[in-house]
Amino acid sequence: MDISEINRRYILFAILILILLLVVLVFCCQNPTKPVKHTSTPAQEPEPAIELKQTQIITTETAVEHNNQGFALGKEGRYDEAIIEFSKAIELNPKGAEAYNYRGAFYVIEGEFDTAIADFDKAIELNPNYAEAYYNRGLVYSKKGEFAAISEYDKAIQLNPNYDKAYYNRGIAYMLLGKKTQAMADLEKCIDISQNPLLTQIAKQVLEELQGN
């Protein structure tokens, strides 16, 4: 066997090896090795976010329950207990503007005006479009004899053009300032839009007194 024959066999052998390697590579590409699953896989990582959302939903629902309980206690005249319930709602949902507004309203009933204003301030900070909170803050200013109440009623009416009570109370504030024309216009507007028979009757009585003067 000469050298050329040996070389020819080596070449054939080398070609055979290359063919086998190619077959193995093709097989491996078509059947990639699957990673071994461990007990804590990356797929389980999103679960805390889901639990957090569920916690937020549960917390919000619980805060609503405390708000509802606060209303129920308030209707029974148990104002101190109502305030406690609203405080619990705030603890559970500190971004709930409603609970601050509700608690502030009961602080007004209790005569704690400065504390009430602080709650209305917070409610408005959390929800700048909260017409009722502006109205309630205006009521406190009215009770304190501060005519800054008018700007609060202005904002409440701007946010809710059909806010009958805001028109009535702004009318009263104008009347106390001696601004008869503005007072009468607000009272007439209140009478025109209000669906509350008692409020309408009171507004008519005040308007008649103004018209008689």
Residue, then its C-alpha position, 0 to 999 in steps of 0.5 A: m500500500d503506497i502513500s497515496e493509498i494511505n492518504r486516500r483512506y485518511i481522507l475518506f476517514a476524515i470525511l466520514i467523521l465530518i459527516l457524523l459530526l454534522v448529523v449530531l449537530v443537526f439532531c441537537c439543533q432539532n431537539p434542544t435540551k430543556p432546562v431543568k425546572h427547580t422548585s422556585t422558577p422565574a415563572q413564579e416571580p409575578e405572584p407577589a404583584i398579583e397578591l399586592k393587587q389583591t391586597q389593595i382591592i381588599t384594603t379598599e373594600t375594607a375602607v369602604e366598609h368603615n366609611n359605611q359604618g361611619f355613616a350608619l353611626g353618624k345617623e344615630g348621632r354617635y359622632d365620636e364613633a363615626i369619626i373613629e370609623f372614618s379614621k380607620a378607613i384612612e389608615l387602610n386607604p390613605k389616598g381615599a379623599e372621601a374618608y377625609n371629607y366625611r370625617g371633616a364633616f363630622y368634625v364640623i358637627e362636633g365644632e372642631f372647625d380647624t380639624a375639619i378644615a385640615d381634613f377638607d384640605k387633605a381631601i382636596e389635595l388628593n382630589p382637586n376636583y372634589a366639589e363637596a370638599y370645597y363646599n364643606r370647607g366653605l361651610v366652615y369658613s361661613k360658620k367662622g364668619e370668614f368671607a373666604a367661604i365665597s371663593e370655596y362656593d365658587k369652586a364648588i359651583q365651577l366643578n358642579p354647576n347644579y350644586d343647589k346648596a352651594y348657590y344657597n350658601r353663597g347667596i347667604a354669604y353675599m347677603l351678609l356682605g350686603k351684596k343684595t343683587q348677587a344674593m338674590a341671583d344665587l337664591e333664584k338659581c338655587i330655587d330654579i335647580s334644586q330638587n330638595p323641597l325643604l331647601t327650595q322653601i327656605a330659599k324662597q323665604v329668604l328671597e322674599e325677605l330680600q325683595g321686601n327690603 
